[in-house]
Amino acid sequence: MHIVLSRTDRVGDLILTTPTIATMRRSFPDAKITAVCSQHNAAVLDGSPDVDEVVIAPADMPPRVFGARFLGDVDLALALAPRAIDMQIVAATGAPRRVGYTYARRYLTRLVAHRWLSDVLVSEADPARADRHPELLVRHEVDQVLALAQVVGAREIVRDLRISVDERDRAQVGDLPPSPIIVQIGKRWASEGSTLASLLQLFRDLRGLGRPLVATYGNDGVELAAEIRAAGVADQVIGDLPFRVWAATFERAACVVTIDTGATHVAAAMGRPTVVLFEYRYFRLNSQEWSPYRVPNAVLRKPRTSSDADLRASRAEIVEAVAKLL
């Protein structure tokens, strides 16, 4: 049996899909499992025991052309992202059973999806509905994707997020201070309800908790990280890390503080308490669908404005949340 699992979007979303991939491995132990990823997110499955191969879909190749490479060789294919790209890849495999999902209010996609897939599941997630109906419960993305595995007969359900980290990865961050508070830096720390000055003050406020402070960053945090380094508010500022080394860094943390990025899910996969600051808009949906999964956490909302009073209150809320999790 050959199973193809396609997810070519963001790093964080693929991390939230690792329980489904592990579930497929446990439920179909003799199958060959091929994961289709993007160049950007493939590192999530580096070293994973749950797949037999990872194949990268070229960004410049039409999905239907790429998917056709599997034609006649696939028994079951799952589009693990609610996106046309992954549905088209799955459709082109020609697998007898092709399963995927989309969102309730994506009416056109729902219509077209039935041309590509044999089974189309519908998610209740929708920003407008969640804001208008506070009583509406939105399943975590982990559970939405696991539903795909369950509909094809998977019975040995795995719910833990999985990132493979080994001693070589851990050795590369062996000089970090013990049990630090790690703040993941990204550009949204300086926009829409947050500012650079407030971020720097947050480090000063966190200092009062008596833990070492480490700032980590990726491509979108280079400039802010330079400001943090220049201000001397963190004990260490580290970035440009290989994915698994980044995960090993988080594994050492007493608590991880981040805005809504893939860092939320890296921290959860490493079992670390996490404080995440979601954007003010669509908070009701995002805080349910993408909250830190199965770890102690605090889910906070960015302030509506960048006034001094709002920023001061937001910083106090973050520090209080970290203190409770330590």
C-alpha positions as CSV (number, residue, x, y, z in Angstrom):
1,M,0.0,0.0,0.0
2,H,1.3,3.4,-0.9
3,I,0.0,6.5,0.9
4,V,0.7,10.1,-0.2
5,L,0.2,12.9,2.4
6,S,0.5,16.4,1.0
7,R,1.0,19.6,3.0
8,T,2.9,22.4,1.4
9,D,2.1,25.5,3.4
10,R,3.6,26.8,6.6
11,V,6.0,25.3,9.1
12,G,3.6,25.7,12.0
13,D,0.8,24.0,10.2
14,L,2.9,21.0,9.2
15,I,3.9,20.6,12.9
16,L,0.2,20.5,13.8
17,T,-0.2,17.8,11.2
18,T,2.5,15.5,12.7
19,P,0.0,13.7,14.9
20,T,-2.0,12.8,11.8
21,I,1.2,11.6,10.0
22,A,2.1,9.5,13.1
23,T,-1.5,8.2,13.2
24,M,-1.3,7.0,9.6
25,R,2.0,5.2,10.4
26,R,0.6,3.5,13.4
27,S,-2.6,2.6,11.7
28,F,-1.1,1.4,8.4
29,P,2.3,0.0,9.6
30,D,3.1,-1.9,6.4
31,A,2.3,1.0,4.0
32,K,4.9,3.1,2.2
33,I,4.2,6.7,3.3
34,T,5.4,9.6,1.2
35,A,5.1,13.1,2.5
36,V,4.9,15.9,-0.1
37,C,6.2,19.2,1.4
38,S,7.5,22.5,0.3
39,Q,11.1,23.6,0.4
40,H,10.1,25.9,3.3
41,N,8.4,23.4,5.6
42,A,10.2,20.1,4.7
43,A,12.6,20.4,7.7
44,V,9.7,19.6,10.0
45,L,9.9,16.0,8.9
46,D,13.7,15.7,8.9
47,G,14.5,12.5,10.7
48,S,10.8,11.6,11.2
49,P,10.2,7.8,11.7
50,D,6.7,8.2,10.5
51,V,7.4,8.7,6.8
52,D,9.4,6.7,4.3
53,E,10.3,9.6,2.1
54,V,9.8,13.3,1.9
55,V,9.4,14.8,-1.6
56,I,9.5,18.5,-2.2
57,A,7.0,20.0,-4.6
58,P,8.8,22.7,-6.6
59,A,7.2,26.1,-6.2
60,D,7.5,26.8,-10.0
61,M,5.8,23.5,-11.1
62,P,2.0,23.3,-11.5
63,P,0.5,21.1,-8.7
64,R,-1.2,18.8,-11.2
65,V,2.0,18.3,-13.1
66,F,3.9,17.5,-9.9
67,G,1.2,15.2,-8.6
68,A,1.1,13.2,-11.8
69,R,4.6,11.7,-11.0
70,F,2.7,9.4,-8.6
71,L,0.0,8.4,-11.2
72,G,-0.8,4.7,-11.0
73,D,1.3,4.1,-7.9
74,V,-0.8,5.4,-5.0
75,D,-3.6,3.7,-3.1
76,L,-4.6,6.5,-0.8
77,A,-3.8,10.2,-0.9
78,L,-4.6,12.9,1.7
79,A,-4.5,16.7,1.2
80,L,-3.6,17.7,4.8
81,A,-4.0,21.5,4.1
82,P,-7.3,23.2,3.1
83,R,-5.7,24.6,0.0
84,A,-6.3,24.1,-3.7
85,I,-2.5,23.3,-4.3
86,D,-2.6,20.3,-2.0
87,M,-5.9,19.1,-3.3
88,Q,-4.6,19.3,-6.9
89,I,-1.5,17.3,-6.0
90,V,-3.6,14.7,-4.4
91,A,-6.1,14.7,-7.4
92,A,-3.2,14.2,-9.9
93,T,-2.0,11.0,-8.1
94,G,-5.1,9.2,-9.4
95,A,-5.4,7.3,-6.1
96,P,-8.7,5.5,-5.8
97,R,-9.4,7.4,-2.5
98,R,-8.4,11.0,-2.3
99,V,-9.4,12.9,0.9
100,G,-9.1,16.5,2.0
101,Y,-10.9,19.3,3.8
102,T,-11.8,23.0,3.4
103,Y,-13.5,25.7,5.4
104,A,-17.3,26.2,5.7
105,R,-17.5,29.5,3.9
106,R,-15.1,28.7,1.0
107,Y,-18.1,27.9,-1.1
108,L,-16.2,27.9,-4.5
109,T,-13.4,25.7,-3.1
110,R,-16.0,23.3,-1.6
111,L,-17.6,23.0,-5.1
112,V,-14.4,22.5,-7.0
113,A,-12.9,20.1,-4.3
114,H,-15.5,17.5,-5.2
115,R,-13.9,17.3,-8.7
116,W,-10.5,16.6,-7.2
117,L,-11.3,14.5,-4.1
118,S,-13.4,11.5,-3.4
119,D,-14.1,12.7,0.2
120,V,-14.4,16.3,1.2
121,L,-14.6,17.2,4.9
122,V,-15.8,20.7,6.0
123,S,-14.3,22.6,8.9
124,E,-16.3,25.0,11.0
125,A,-13.4,27.4,11.2
126,D,-14.3,30.9,9.8
127,P,-13.2,34.3,11.2
128,A,-16.5,36.1,10.6
129,R,-18.6,33.4,12.2
130,A,-16.3,33.1,15.2
131,D,-16.4,36.8,15.9
132,R,-20.2,37.0,15.5
133,H,-21.0,33.9,17.5
134,P,-18.8,33.7,20.6
135,E,-20.6,30.4,21.6
136,L,-19.2,28.7,18.4
137,L,-16.4,26.3,19.3
138,V,-13.7,25.8,16.8
139,R,-11.7,22.5,16.9
140,H,-7.9,22.8,17.1
141,E,-6.2,22.4,13.8
142,V,-4.7,19.2,15.1
143,D,-8.2,17.7,15.5
144,Q,-9.4,19.0,12.2
145,V,-6.6,17.2,10.4
146,L,-6.8,14.1,12.4
147,A,-10.4,13.8,11.2
148,L,-9.0,13.0,7.7
149,A,-7.1,10.0,9.1
150,Q,-10.1,8.8,11.0
151,V,-12.4,8.9,7.9
152,V,-10.0,6.6,6.0
153,G,-10.0,4.1,8.8
154,A,-7.1,5.0,11.1
155,R,-7.8,3.7,14.6
156,E,-4.5,4.1,16.5
157,I,-4.7,7.8,17.1
158,V,-1.6,9.8,18.0
159,R,-2.1,13.3,19.5
160,D,1.4,14.4,20.4
161,L,3.2,16.9,18.2
162,R,6.4,15.4,16.9
163,I,9.8,16.9,16.0
164,S,12.9,14.7,15.8
165,V,15.7,16.2,17.8
166,D,18.9,14.3,18.6
167,E,22.0,14.8,20.8
168,R,23.9,16.5,17.9
169,D,21.2,19.2,17.7
170,R,21.2,19.6,21.5
171,A,25.0,19.9,21.6
172,Q,24.8,22.9,19.3
173,V,22.9,24.9,22.0
174,G,24.8,23.4,25.0
175,D,26.1,26.9,25.9
176,L,22.7,28.4,26.5
177,P,22.0,29.5,30.1
178,P,20.0,27.0,32.1
179,S,16.2,27.2,31.9
180,P,15.9,30.6,30.3
181,I,12.8,32.6,29.3
182,I,13.0,32.5,25.5
183,V,11.3,35.3,23.4
184,Q,10.9,34.5,19.8
185,I,11.3,37.7,17.7
186,G,9.3,38.4,14.6
187,K,8.2,41.6,12.8
188,R,4.7,41.6,14.3
189,W,6.3,42.5,17.6
190,A,6.7,46.0,16.1
191,S,3.3,46.4,14.5
192,E,-0.5,46.6,15.2
193,G,-0.7,46.8,18.9
194,S,3.1,46.5,19.6
195,T,6.2,48.6,19.1
196,L,9.9,48.2,19.2
197,A,10.1,50.4,22.3
198,S,7.5,48.2,24.0
199,L,9.3,45.0,23.1
200,L,12.6,46.3,24.6
201,Q,10.7,47.3,27.7
202,L,9.1,43.8,27.9
203,F,12.6,42.3,28.2
204,R,13.4,44.7,31.0
205,D,10.1,43.8,32.7
206,L,10.8,40.0,32.3
207,R,14.2,40.5,33.9
208,G,12.4,40.9,37.2
209,L,11.4,37.2,37.1
210,G,15.0,36.3,37.8
211,R,15.6,34.0,34.8
212,P,18.1,34.4,32.0
213,L,16.6,35.9,28.9
214,V,17.3,34.6,25.4
215,A,16.0,36.1,22.2
216,T,15.7,33.9,19.1
217,Y,14.8,35.0,15.6
218,G,14.2,33.9,12.0
219,N,14.3,35.8,8.8
220,D,11.6,38.2,9.7
221,G,13.2,39.2,13.0
222,V,16.7,40.2,11.9
223,E,16.3,43.9,12.3
224,L,14.5,43.7,15.6
225,A,17.1,41.2,16.9
226,A,19.8,43.7,16.1
227,E,18.0,46.4,18.2
228,I,17.6,43.9,21.1
229,R,21.3,43.1,20.9
230,A,22.3,46.7,20.8
231,A,20.1,47.6,23.8
232,G,21.7,44.8,25.8
233,V,18.3,43.6,27.2
234,A,18.8,39.9,26.6
235,D,21.6,37.6,27.8
236,Q,21.8,36.0,24.4
237,V,20.4,36.8,20.9
238,I,20.6,33.9,18.5
239,G,19.1,33.3,15.1
240,D,19.6,31.7,11.6
241,L,19.4,28.3,13.3
242,P,18.8,25.0,11.5
243,F,15.2,23.9,12.2
244,R,16.1,21.1,14.6
245,V,18.6,23.2,16.4
246,W,15.9,25.9,16.9
247,A,13.7,23.2,18.4
248,A,16.5,22.0,20.6
249,T,16.9,25.6,21.8
250,F,13.2,25.7,22.8
251,E,13.6,22.4,24.6
252,R,15.9,24.1,27.1
253,A,13.5,26.9,27.9
254,A,11.6,27.3,31.1
255,C,9.0,29.2,29.1
256,V,8.7,30.4,25.5
257,V,7.0,33.8,24.7
258,T,6.0,34.4,21.1
259,I,3.6,36.2,18.8
260,D,1.4,34.0,16.6
261,T,4.0,32.2,14.5
262,G,5.2,28.7,13.9
263,A,7.3,29.2,17.0
264,T,4.1,28.6,19.1
265,H,4.0,25.0,17.7
266,V,7.7,24.3,17.9
267,A,7.6,25.2,21.6
268,A,4.5,23.0,22.1
269,A,6.2,20.1,20.2
270,M,9.1,20.3,22.6
271,G,6.7,20.3,25.6
272,R,7.5,23.8,26.8
273,P,5.1,26.2,28.6
274,T,4.2,28.8,26.1
275,V,2.8,32.3,26.1
276,V,1.4,33.4,22.7
277,L,0.2,36.9,21.8
278,F,-2.4,36.7,19.0
279,E,-3.4,39.6,16.8
280,Y,-6.4,41.6,18.0
281,R,-8.4,40.9,14.8
282,Y,-9.8,37.3,14.6
283,F,-8.6,36.5,18.1
284,R,-11.6,34.4,18.8
285,L,-10.9,32.0,16.0
286,N,-7.1,32.0,16.0
287,S,-6.8,31.5,19.8
288,Q,-8.9,28.3,19.5
289,E,-7.6,26.9,16.2
290,W,-3.9,27.6,16.8
291,S,-3.4,27.7,20.5
292,P,-0.3,25.9,22.0
293,Y,-1.3,22.3,21.9
294,R,-1.2,20.1,25.0
295,V,1.2,22.2,27.0
296,P,0.7,24.6,29.9
297,N,0.0,28.0,28.1
298,A,-1.5,31.4,28.2
299,V,-3.3,32.8,25.2
300,L,-3.3,36.6,25.1
301,R,-4.7,39.2,22.8
302,K,-2.7,42.1,21.4
303,P,-4.1,45.5,22.4
304,R,-6.4,47.3,20.0
305,T,-4.1,50.3,19.9
306,S,-0.4,51.2,20.5
307,S,-1.2,53.8,23.2
308,D,1.2,53.9,26.2
309,A,-1.6,52.6,28.4
310,D,-2.5,49.7,26.2
311,L,1.1,48.7,25.7
312,R,1.9,48.9,29.4
313,A,-1.2,46.7,30.2
314,S,-0.2,44.2,27.6
315,R,3.4,43.9,28.9
316,A,2.0,43.4,32.5
317,E,-0.3,40.7,31.2
318,I,2.6,38.9,29.5
319,V,4.9,39.1,32.5
320,E,2.1,37.8,34.8
321,A,1.4,34.9,32.4
322,V,5.1,33.9,32.3
323,A,5.3,34.1,36.1
324,K,2.4,31.7,36.5
325,L,3.9,29.2,34.1
326,L,7.4,29.2,35.6
